[in-house]
Amino acid sequence: MNETTRYKEMEIIEDDAFSYDGYQVVRGEFFAHVFEPSFTFNNYRVSVNTACIKKLPEFNYVQILVNPENKKLAVRPCKEDEKDSFRWCSATSKRSPKQIICRMFFAKVISLMGWNPNYRYKLLGKLIHSGDELLFVFDLNTPEIYQKTLKEDKNTKTSRTPHFPEEWKNQFGLPVEEHKSTIQIGLFDGYAVFGLHEDKKDTKEPLTETATNESEEPEYEQFTIDTITSISGN
């Protein structure tokens, strides 16, 4: 059955007067997205979610790229021996995400974006193809913000309800035409590579981002900033 025949069998109202003027494309952040790629900043640590790991099962190492001007972050899969690469998942068959301590990188992004270092910020992203490469791209301008409060027992409680940027309160999303214009992303122009290197070996499995008791301090593999180089040579 071709498309024309299928449409003829459906009850469809012809409306040539319809226009996208005035419509807004509802932001994906307003919907559940358990199976979509995400990148989290929390308590001087960064991590991707399981969806990222599963979408690229053949890669164990990545580079992090940041575009300070456009406020975009990219995660680029790469080989172990490439400069500024680091392991983003456990070395087990399950390949669970790592939570990586990176105080300098965390502080630089917090400063760049004017974020509160005590909150948790979660970014939604997309796996895109550019040239002969696959990579995840995340928009730092559109985080889910999880506020933290101090409970009576002195433990920290993180809100399960995300807060969004103030300007989102009076809109569902971008107008249709503006939304179309943001789809095209300049991938590498102006990006900087933040290399992370391992300080110590630890055979224990770190907790993933599903950990809920933030009063405990689990064992994590320690990573720090190694180099900051510009792809464009600037």
Buried (B, 14 or more C-beta within 10 A) or exposed (E): EEEEEEEEEEEEEEEEEEEEEEBBBEBEBEEEBEEBBBBBBBBBBBBBBBBBBEBBEEBBBBBBBBBBEBBBBBBBBBEEEBEBBBBBBBEEEEBBBBBBBBEEBBEBBBEEBEBEBBBBBBBBBBBBEBEEEBBBBBBBEBBBBBBBEEEEEEEEBBEEEBEBEEEBEEEEBBBBEEBEEEEEBEBBEBBBBBBBEBEEEEEEBBBBBEEEEBEEEEEBBBBBBBEBEEBEEE
